Amino acid sequence: MKLSSFESLPIGAGNQVTATASGNGRIIYAWSTAFPGRPYAAIQLTGGDASIGLVASTQWISPIYGVQALTVPAFVPDGDILSVVQTGS
């Protein structure tokens, strides 16, 4: 994500886009420092969005749906709130 010169991400937030293994799609990661209650609030505000979870080591864990079948890349800090969306295959 490229921001204009007067815009910036909040402190502790980041994002990165990577190619899928086939190269035909993209995986979009967006993360931020997790404060108590924020993951639950974000999921409630989005109507149960399954793309939101927390990072524990290299696991992506949804407070509602449990451990997800995705290994989180090392560039996402442990303990952060994370949203992951894949497009294509």
C-alpha positions as CSV (number, residue, x, y, z in Angstrom):
1,M,0.0,0.0,0.0
2,K,1.5,3.3,-1.0
3,L,0.3,6.3,1.0
4,S,0.6,9.9,-0.1
5,S,3.1,12.2,1.6
6,F,0.6,13.4,4.1
7,E,-0.8,10.0,5.0
8,S,0.8,7.4,7.3
9,L,-0.1,4.1,8.9
10,P,-0.8,4.2,12.6
11,I,2.1,3.4,14.8
12,G,2.5,-0.4,15.1
13,A,0.5,-1.1,11.9
14,G,1.7,-2.6,8.7
15,N,0.7,-4.4,5.6
16,Q,2.2,-6.5,2.9
17,V,1.1,-8.3,-0.3
18,T,2.7,-11.5,-1.4
19,A,2.1,-13.9,-4.3
20,T,0.3,-17.2,-3.8
21,A,2.4,-20.4,-4.4
22,S,0.9,-20.7,-7.9
23,G,1.7,-17.1,-8.7
24,N,-1.9,-16.6,-9.9
25,G,-3.2,-14.9,-6.8
26,R,-2.2,-12.6,-3.9
27,I,-2.3,-12.8,-0.2
28,I,-2.9,-9.5,1.6
29,Y,-1.8,-9.2,5.2
30,A,-2.7,-6.2,7.4
31,W,-1.7,-6.0,11.0
32,S,-1.5,-3.8,14.0
33,T,-0.7,-3.9,17.7
34,A,-3.4,-5.8,19.5
35,F,-4.9,-4.2,22.6
36,P,-7.1,-6.1,25.0
37,G,-10.6,-6.7,23.5
38,R,-9.8,-5.2,20.0
39,P,-9.9,-8.5,18.1
40,Y,-13.3,-9.3,19.5
41,A,-14.6,-5.8,18.8
42,A,-13.3,-5.9,15.2
43,I,-15.0,-9.3,14.6
44,Q,-18.2,-8.0,16.1
45,L,-18.1,-4.8,14.1
46,T,-17.6,-6.8,10.9
47,G,-20.4,-9.3,11.5
48,G,-18.1,-12.2,12.3
49,D,-15.4,-11.6,9.7
50,A,-13.3,-14.8,9.5
51,S,-10.3,-12.8,8.1
52,I,-9.5,-11.3,11.6
53,G,-7.3,-13.1,14.2
54,L,-4.3,-12.9,16.3
55,V,-0.7,-14.0,15.7
56,A,0.8,-16.5,18.1
57,S,4.3,-17.6,17.0
58,T,3.6,-18.5,13.3
59,Q,0.0,-19.4,13.8
60,W,-3.1,-17.3,12.9
61,I,-5.7,-17.7,15.6
62,S,-9.3,-16.5,15.4
63,P,-10.8,-15.7,18.8
64,I,-14.0,-17.2,17.4
65,Y,-12.9,-19.8,14.9
66,G,-9.7,-21.1,16.5
67,V,-6.4,-21.9,14.8
68,Q,-6.5,-21.3,11.1
69,A,-4.6,-23.4,8.5
70,L,-2.2,-20.6,7.5
71,T,1.4,-20.1,8.6
72,V,2.0,-16.5,9.4
73,P,5.1,-15.0,7.7
74,A,7.9,-13.8,10.0
75,F,7.3,-10.1,9.0
76,V,4.1,-10.1,11.0
77,P,4.9,-9.4,14.7
78,D,3.9,-12.0,17.3
79,G,0.8,-10.9,19.3
80,D,-0.5,-8.5,16.7
81,I,-4.1,-8.5,15.4
82,L,-4.0,-9.7,11.8
83,S,-6.4,-9.7,8.8
84,V,-5.5,-12.0,5.9
85,V,-7.3,-12.1,2.5
86,Q,-6.4,-14.2,-0.5
87,T,-7.4,-13.4,-4.0
88,G,-7.0,-16.0,-6.8
89,S,-5.3,-19.3,-6.3
